[in-house]
Amino acid sequence: MANFSKSNVPQFSVDVYQNEYLPEGGREVNAIVTVTSTGGGTIGSAVAAPHVYTPGQGPDAAVAIMVDCSGSMDYPPTKMRGARDATAAAIDALRDGVRFAVIGGTHVAKEVYPGGGGLAVADPRTREQAKQSLRRLSAGGGTAIGTWLRLADRLLASAEVDIRHGIVLTDGRNEHESPQDLKAALDSCAGRFTCDARGVGTDWEVKEVTGIASALLGTADIVADPAGLAADFTQMMETAMGKEVADVALRLWTPVGTAIKFVKQVAPTVEELTGRRTEAGPRAGDYPTGSWGDESRDYHVCVEVPEAGIGQEMLAARVSLVVPQGDGPAQNLGAQGLVRAVWTDDMAASTSINPQVAHYTGQAELAQVIQQGLDARKAGDVDGATAKLGRAVQLASASGNADTAKLLAKVVDVVDAAAGTVRLKAKVAEADEMTLETRSTKTVRVKK
């Protein structure tokens, strides 16, 4: 459970962007909720001087690094070397006092460091020992990521800490356990620790890696060239060291007669949260958002309200931020926003779409059509793939999502971006296609 006695707990704020005006008979209210956390004060200091530890600087944290050691990590040998270097770089970025472990993953999970079923406490000596132990990482065996996650969960649970985080590196498909076994492992770990997932090379399954990150509220990405792993691992660890509060939930209270249609994170990535609701007392539900440092994220909330007459108004939803505390009352983080509904006969007011809502509706569609387009391409449906990826180019262009537009241009030849006219490229590098699929949910912030 999070510990709030420290002076450097960040301040949370909530801003709601919406058009509250509905026409007569209108029942759907859309709002973008921007949550911002500031003043935690660890990110800058952790990055600038990761080993300068003063008591109270940053919350207690525990990290488990899970490194794929299956046989395929030997082809080419640069992969295993890159994984060792990356893990060493991540260990270097640990703040003094943070608990940590390194796990070698094959069809079984092995404790590489410190061993004995526990965690080491980061200091110059244990960091050096851990880096020496990486020489024991050698490739051989299969891949069963669920076993790695369950071991990480056991090790992380052994520490009384606020923040628990995992990093998974894999280069292959999860062939030595069933999809059901992986899902069961993810279900048992969800809410217990957050986890970033990285695929190295091009022989892994995008939906597996993004599914791990999604279930455990972390980030997913591709590192096509093993030489890029060390920089990526350093950045991931520095971000993890900057987290201040774990297990934050978006709590939505709605009055009688209303229903939540959906809740999704829309920036910095699109993440569906609707199905993750846990009931939180009468008419309230909690949606998990994971751990927070100094950062800002946007959520799209859609509420169905009962019909009402012209001139009437109502509170459609109240948004707050809490840290659930098991059986006890939740810790309220003191930030709140209101979603309203006002019925009007002013057509101009009731038909205008809030720019934030319009922007993120487009970004969510962008993620969806990229996925559909790539699936159609793999299935040999040229017309379907061309139509969906053309729409993706159009949306990326209109919303100023330049990163996604660049990735799309490696998969299609763009004839007219504004009209969404494209031709599928005859030859596409596997890494380019996988990068587009892995990063398809990354969004750009709307210009406020």
C-alpha positions in Angstrom: 0.0 0.0 0.0 1.2 3.5 -0.7 2.8 5.4 2.1 1.8 9.1 2.2 3.8 10.3 5.1 6.6 11.6 2.9 6.9 15.3 2.2 7.6 14.9 -1.5 4.3 13.3 -2.5 3.2 15.0 -5.8 0.1 17.2 -6.1 -2.6 15.9 -8.4 -4.9 18.1 -10.4 -7.9 17.2 -12.6 -9.2 19.3 -15.6 -12.3 18.5 -17.5 -12.8 19.5 -21.2 -16.2 18.9 -22.7 -19.2 20.4 -24.4 -21.9 20.1 -21.8 -24.7 21.1 -24.1 -27.1 18.4 -25.3 -30.0 18.7 -27.7 -33.5 17.7 -26.5 -33.5 13.9 -26.1 -29.6 13.8 -26.1 -28.2 11.1 -23.8 -24.5 10.8 -24.4 -22.0 13.1 -22.6 -18.3 13.0 -23.6 -15.4 14.5 -21.7 -11.6 14.5 -21.7 -10.2 14.4 -18.2 -6.6 15.6 -17.9 -4.8 14.3 -14.8 -1.5 16.0 -13.9 0.9 15.1 -11.1 3.5 17.7 -10.2 6.1 18.3 -7.5 7.1 14.8 -6.7 10.7 15.9 -7.1 12.3 12.6 -7.8 12.5 12.4 -11.6 15.1 15.1 -12.0 17.3 14.1 -9.1 17.1 10.4 -9.9 18.2 11.0 -13.5 20.9 13.5 -12.7 22.5 11.6 -9.8 21.0 8.1 -9.5 23.2 7.1 -6.6 23.0 10.1 -4.4 20.5 8.9 -1.9 19.2 10.9 1.0 16.5 9.3 3.2 13.1 10.4 2.1 14.3 11.2 -1.5 11.8 9.2 -3.5 9.5 6.5 -2.2 10.7 2.9 -1.3 10.7 0.9 -4.5 11.5 -2.6 -5.8 12.4 -3.6 -9.3 12.6 -7.0 -11.0 14.4 -7.3 -14.4 13.4 -10.3 -16.4 15.8 -11.2 -19.2 15.0 -13.7 -22.0 17.7 -16.5 -21.9 16.0 -18.8 -24.4 18.1 -20.5 -27.1 17.1 -18.0 -29.8 18.9 -15.2 -27.8 22.2 -16.7 -29.3 21.1 -15.8 -32.9 22.8 -13.5 -33.5 25.2 -13.4 -30.5 24.9 -9.6 -30.3 21.4 -10.2 -28.8 22.6 -11.8 -25.6 25.5 -9.3 -25.4 23.0 -6.5 -25.9 20.7 -7.9 -23.2 23.6 -8.2 -20.7 24.8 -4.6 -21.4 21.2 -3.3 -21.1 20.6 -5.0 -17.8 23.9 -3.6 -16.5 22.9 -0.1 -17.6 19.5 -0.5 -15.9 21.3 -1.7 -12.7 23.5 1.5 -12.9 20.4 3.6 -13.0 19.0 2.2 -9.7 18.7 4.7 -6.9 20.6 3.7 -3.7 18.2 1.9 -1.3 16.0 0.4 -4.0 15.4 -3.3 -3.7 16.1 -5.3 -6.9 16.5 -8.7 -8.5 17.6 -10.1 -11.9 15.7 -13.1 -13.3 16.8 -15.3 -16.2 13.8 -16.5 -18.2 13.5 -19.6 -20.3 10.7 -22.3 -20.1 11.4 -21.8 -16.4 12.4 -18.7 -14.4 15.7 -18.6 -12.5 17.0 -16.2 -9.9 20.2 -14.8 -11.3 20.8 -12.2 -8.6 20.7 -12.0 -5.6 19.2 -15.5 -5.3 17.8 -17.1 -2.1 14.2 -15.9 -2.9 14.8 -12.3 -1.9 15.8 -8.9 -3.2 19.2 -7.0 -2.9 19.4 -3.4 -1.7 21.0 -1.2 -4.3 24.4 0.3 -3.3 27.8 0.4 -5.1 28.7 -3.1 -3.8 25.4 -4.9 -4.8 25.3 -3.1 -8.2 28.8 -4.4 -8.9 27.9 -7.9 -7.7 24.7 -7.9 -9.9 26.7 -6.9 -13.0 29.2 -9.7 -12.3 26.4 -12.2 -12.1 25.2 -11.2 -15.6 28.1 -13.3 -16.9 26.0 -16.3 -15.9 23.3 -15.4 -18.4 23.6 -17.8 -21.3 21.1 -18.8 -23.9 19.4 -22.2 -24.0 15.8 -23.5 -23.5 12.4 -22.3 -24.4 10.1 -19.3 -23.5 7.4 -19.3 -20.8 6.9 -15.6 -19.8 4.2 -16.4 -17.3 6.7 -18.2 -15.1 9.0 -15.2 -15.2 6.2 -12.9 -14.1 5.1 -15.2 -11.3 8.7 -15.3 -9.9 9.0 -11.5 -10.2 5.7 -11.2 -8.3 6.9 -13.4 -5.5 10.2 -11.5 -5.2 8.6 -8.1 -5.4 6.0 -9.1 -2.8 8.8 -9.9 -0.3 9.6 -6.2 0.2 7.5 -3.7 2.2 7.7 -0.9 -0.5 5.4 1.6 -2.1 6.4 1.1 -5.8 6.8 -2.4 -7.4 8.0 -2.5 -11.0 9.1 -5.1 -13.5 10.9 -5.0 -16.9 10.6 -7.9 -19.3 12.9 -8.4 -22.3 12.0 -11.1 -24.8 13.1 -12.0 -28.3 10.7 -14.8 -29.2 7.2 -16.1 -29.1 5.8 -17.5 -25.8 5.8 -21.1 -27.1 6.4 -23.1 -24.0 3.2 -22.3 -22.1 -0.4 -21.9 -23.3 -1.9 -18.5 -23.9 -4.3 -19.4 -21.0 -1.3 -19.9 -18.7 0.2 -16.5 -19.7 -3.2 -14.8 -19.2 -3.6 -16.5 -15.8 -0.2 -15.2 -14.7 -1.1 -11.7 -15.9 -4.4 -11.8 -14.1 -2.7 -12.8 -10.9 0.0 -10.1 -11.2 -2.3 -7.3 -12.3 -2.5 -4.6 -9.6 0.5 -6.1 -7.7 3.2 -4.5 -9.8 3.5 -2.5 -13.0 5.7 -3.8 -15.9 7.3 -2.5 -19.0 7.9 -5.0 -21.9 10.4 -4.8 -24.7 10.7 -7.1 -27.8 14.2 -7.3 -29.3 14.8 -8.2 -32.9 11.8 -9.3 -35.0 10.9 -12.9 -34.0 8.5 -12.0 -31.1 4.8 -11.6 -31.2 3.6 -8.0 -31.0 0.3 -8.8 -29.4 2.0 -10.8 -26.6 4.4 -8.0 -25.7 1.8 -5.2 -25.9 -0.6 -7.5 -24.0 1.8 -7.9 -21.1 2.4 -4.1 -20.8 -1.3 -3.4 -21.1 -2.3 -5.9 -18.4 0.4 -4.6 -16.0 -0.1 -0.8 -16.9 3.4 -0.4 -18.3 4.9 0.6 -21.7 5.7 -1.7 -24.7 8.1 -1.1 -27.5 10.4 -2.7 -30.0 14.1 -2.5 -30.0 14.9 -3.9 -33.5 18.7 -3.5 -33.1 20.2 -5.0 -29.8 22.6 -2.1 -29.8 19.8 0.2 -28.8 18.9 -1.8 -25.7 21.2 -0.2 -23.1 19.9 3.3 -23.8 16.3 2.1 -23.7 16.8 0.2 -20.5 18.4 3.2 -18.9 15.5 5.4 -19.8 13.0 2.8 -18.5 14.8 2.5 -15.2 15.1 6.3 -14.8 11.3 6.6 -15.4 10.6 3.9 -12.9 12.9 5.6 -10.3 10.8 8.8 -10.9 7.5 7.1 -9.8 6.1 8.5 -6.5 2.7 7.0 -6.0 1.6 3.5 -6.9 -1.9 2.1 -7.6 -3.7 5.3 -8.4 -7.3 4.8 -9.5 -9.6 7.2 -11.4 -12.8 7.0 -9.3 -16.0 7.9 -11.2 -19.2 8.5 -9.2 -22.4 8.8 -11.3 -26.0 9.7 -10.1 -29.0 7.4 -10.3 -30.2 6.8 -13.9 -26.7 7.3 -15.5 -24.3 4.6 -16.8 -20.6 4.7 -17.8 -20.4 3.7 -21.5 -16.6 3.7 -21.5 -13.4 4.9 -19.9 -10.1 4.9 -21.8 -6.7 6.5 -21.5 -6.1 8.5 -24.7 -2.7 10.1 -24.0 0.2 9.3 -24.0 -1.2 6.1 -25.4 -4.6 4.6 -26.0 -5.5 2.1 -23.3 -9.0 0.6 -22.8 -10.0 0.7 -19.1 -13.7 0.1 -19.2 -13.5 -3.6 -18.3 -11.1 -3.0 -15.4 -13.6 -1.3 -13.2 -13.8 -2.4 -9.6 -16.9 -1.3 -7.6 -16.1 1.3 -4.9 -19.3 1.8 -3.0 -22.8 3.0 -4.1 -22.7 4.3 -7.7 -18.9 4.6 -7.8 -16.2 2.6 -9.6 -12.4 2.7 -9.7 -10.4 2.4 -12.9 -6.7 1.5 -12.4 -4.0 3.9 -13.8 -0.8 2.5 -12.3 2.1 4.4 -10.9 2.7 8.2 -11.2 5.7 10.5 -11.2 5.8 14.1 -12.6 3.5 13.6 -15.6 0.2 14.3 -17.3 -2.3 11.9 -18.9 -5.6 12.3 -20.6 -8.7 10.1 -20.3 -11.9 9.9 -22.4 -15.0 9.3 -20.3 -18.4 8.7 -21.9 -21.5 8.8 -19.8 -25.1 7.9 -20.8 -27.6 10.2 -19.0 -31.4 9.9 -18.8 -33.4 12.1 -21.2 -34.4 15.5 -19.9 -36.2 18.6 -21.1 -34.8 21.9 -22.4 -33.2 24.1 -19.7 -32.6 21.2 -17.3 -29.1 20.4 -16.2 -27.4 17.7 -14.1 -24.1 16.4 -12.8 -23.3 13.5 -15.2 -20.2 12.2 -13.3 -17.8 13.3 -10.6 -14.1 12.3 -11.2 -11.6 12.0 -8.3 -8.3 10.3 -7.8 -7.8 7.7 -5.0 -5.4 5.1 -3.9 -7.5 2.0 -2.8 -6.3 0.6 0.5 -7.7 -3.0 0.5 -10.5 -3.3 3.0 -10.0 0.2 4.4 -11.2 3.5 3.0 -9.3 4.7 0.0 -6.7 7.5 0.3 -8.1 10.5 -1.5 -5.5 12.4 -3.5 -7.6 15.6 -3.2 -8.2 16.4 -6.9 -11.7 16.3 -8.4 -13.5 17.3 -11.6 -17.1 17.5 -12.7 -18.8 16.3 -15.9 -22.0 18.1 -16.6 -25.0 17.8 -18.9 -27.2 20.8 -19.9 -30.1 20.5 -22.3 -30.6 23.3 -24.8 -32.5 24.2 -27.9 -29.6 26.2 -29.2 -28.5 24.1 -32.1 -25.1 25.7 -32.4 -24.3 25.0 -28.8 -25.5 21.4 -28.8 -23.9 20.3 -32.0 -20.4 21.7 -31.6 -17.9 19.0 -30.7 -15.3 19.9 -28.0 -11.9 20.1 -29.7 -10.3 17.8 -27.1 -13.0 15.1 -27.5 -12.7 15.4 -31.3 -8.9 15.1 -31.3 -8.8 12.0 -29.1 -11.7 10.3 -30.8 -9.5 10.6 -33.9 -6.4 9.3 -32.1 -8.4 6.2 -30.8 -9.6 5.5 -34.3 -6.1 5.9 -35.6 -4.8 3.1 -33.3 -7.7 0.9 -34.3 -7.4 1.3 -38.1 -3.6 0.7 -38.0 -4.3 -2.6 -36.2 -7.1 -3.6 -38.6 -5.0 -2.6 -41.6 -2.0 -4.6 -40.6 -4.2 -7.6 -39.8 -5.8 -7.3 -43.2 -2.3 -7.1 -44.8 -1.1 -10.2 -43.1 -4.3 -12.0 -44.2 -3.6 -11.0 -47.9 -6.6 -8.6 -48.1 -5.0 -5.9 -50.2 -8.1 -3.8 -50.6 -9.0 -3.9 -46.9 -5.4 -3.1 -45.9 -5.2 -0.2 -48.3 -8.5 1.3 -47.1 -7.6 1.0 -43.4 -4.0 2.2 -43.7 -5.2 5.0 -46.0 -7.6 6.2 -43.3 -4.7 5.9 -40.8 -2.5 8.2 -42.9 -5.4 10.7 -43.2 -6.0 10.7 -39.4 -2.2 11.0 -38.6 -1.9 13.9 -41.0 -5.0 15.7 -39.7 -4.0 15.4 -36.0 -0.3 16.3 -36.5 0.8 12.8 -35.3 4.1 13.1 -37.2 5.8 10.0 -35.5 3.0 7.7 -36.6 2.9 9.3 -40.0 6.6 8.5 -40.5 6.0 4.8 -39.4 3.1 4.5 -41.8 5.2 5.8 -44.7 7.5 2.8 -44.3 4.5 0.4 -44.9 2.6 2.4 -47.6 3.4 4.8 -50.3 1.4 8.0 -49.6 -0.2 9.5 -52.7 -2.4 12.1 -50.9 -2.2 12.3 -47.1 -5.2 14.6 -46.7 -7.4 12.3 -48.8 -6.0 9.1 -47.3 -4.9 7.8 -50.7 -2.1 5.2 -50.4 -0.6 2.2 -52.1 0.7 -0.8 -50.1 4.5 -1.2 -50.5 5.5 -4.4 -52.2 8.3 -5.1 -49.8 8.2 -4.0 -46.2 11.0 -4.7 -43.6 9.6 -6.8 -40.8 11.0 -4.4 -38.2 9.2 -1.5 -39.8 5.8 -3.3 -39.8 6.4 -4.5 -36.2 7.4 -1.0 -35.1 4.2 0.5 -36.5 2.0 -2.2 -34.8 3.8 -1.8 -31.5 3.6 2.0 -31.4 0.1 2.3 -33.0 -1.4 3.3 -29.7 1.0 6.2 -29.1 -0.9 9.5 -29.4 -0.1 13.2 -29.6 -1.5 15.6 -27.0 -4.2 18.0 -28.2 -3.0 21.6 -28.3 -4.9 23.2 -25.4 
